[in-house]
Amino acid sequence: MGPLVASIAAFVLMLLGAFAAVQLRRVLSDHHFTEDAKDIVRLSASLMATLAALVLSLLISSANNAYDAQRRELREIVANAILLDSLLEEYGPQTRPQREKLREFADLLTNSIWPQPGRQLTNERGFVSGDRAIQFHQSLRALPAADDRQRELRAQALQMSIASAQVRYLLYESHRNDFPMPFLVILIGWLAALFMSFCLFTPPNRIAIAALVILALSTSSALFMLLELSNPFDGLLALPRSTIAGALAPLPPP
């Protein structure tokens, strides 16, 4: 379920809860609406509102922290790729195959993380699959070192490649974490029940109806933001795919 569909569904269900309370009030007799019953409903609604606000705020905070973490991981991958490419360029022209492979890996990561219309995601796991990663590291180890300078550059390139691979796997494994549907269903249920309590004892007038619509719209907007933050590679808040795709400039002709 997409963020927009889920937020619209929550908006409709909250208003339906208020409408159901109005209809329930018409069906029940007056002896159900005692002061004691009103106090119990108000206390229950206060507790439910507190729980809903607490859960929603914690979920938004957690989703925002995860979003920031994945953005930092993405920037770290780009920085490592640029630095690794610079080390290979400094090493000498014999590293051109590795530099070409590095640009190929950047395209693989972009296609495996960001969804593309009409195309399925690739099966590459975290920028490089196991065999490709092993081959790339072996090619770095096999670089001939003519002096101490090249040996130092080769060691730095290997260290940078390993560190970058760790971040890539973390990013790949975390970018597919969907928001738990039971949390969303329970939270929307609480909100719908809360809107029922608003209209159970007091018949709404035009001002009250307008206030309920605005409140439902605000709450559903918070849910939309929560779901958008939970999916940082798709939607309105998606991280730009050009961050990786445009990080490494094309190599000049040999």
Buried (B, 14 or more C-beta within 10 A) or exposed (E): EEBBEBBBBBBEBBBBBBBBBBEEBEEEEEEEEEEEEBEEBEEEBEEBBEBBEEBBEEBBEEBBEBBEBBBEBBBBBBBBBBBBBBBBBEBEEEBBEBBEBBBEBBBBBBBBBBBEEEEEEBEBBBBBBEEBBEEBBEEBEEBEEEEEEBEEBBBBBBEBBEBBBEBBBBBBEEBEEEBEEEEBEBBBBBBBBBBBBBBBBEEBEEEBBEEBBEBBBEBBEBBBBBBBBBBBBBBEBEBEBEBBBEBBEEEEEE
